[in-house]
Amino acid sequence: RQRPRTHRGDEMSTATQQDSEFAARPWLGFSNRERVVLIVALYFVSVSSYMDRFVIAILQEPIRAEFDLSDTQLGLMSGFAFAALYSVLGIPIAALADRTNRRNIITAALTLWSGMTALCGAAQNFTHVILARIGVGVGEAGMLPPTHSLVGDYFPPDGRSIAFAVLT
């Protein structure tokens, strides 16, 4: 939000004091309506994330039968292929979220993991499924850090727990 700046000599003006107050407590600049819109949008992104994450677990037996998978292959497909990059990429994505537009990161992540989930359905063999699941993990790694950062900006400390509860 743009706020007018006025300076009077070396004294900090009221507008400058407000700017530093908003920098220290960014949630003051958002209305309750903006908070609700944000949390509803992030809720649906979060639901999509959970559905994409667990659809493999729900469908693992039909997938096992389709591709004649061993227990090891099933475990790789349902766990490791997703978690390998999901757990590692959260840190660089969090650093990126601190420097760039978090909304765009979430949008790109949602697009990537949804596309990769669709590719899981189009997979012709075990290798295709593994590669698509890795893509789902990469995409979903881009959701949590910017989401948490946005909640921190939009909600005061005493309102964040309910916001996170809605998201989880």
Beta strands, then each sheet from edge to edge (+ up, - down):
end
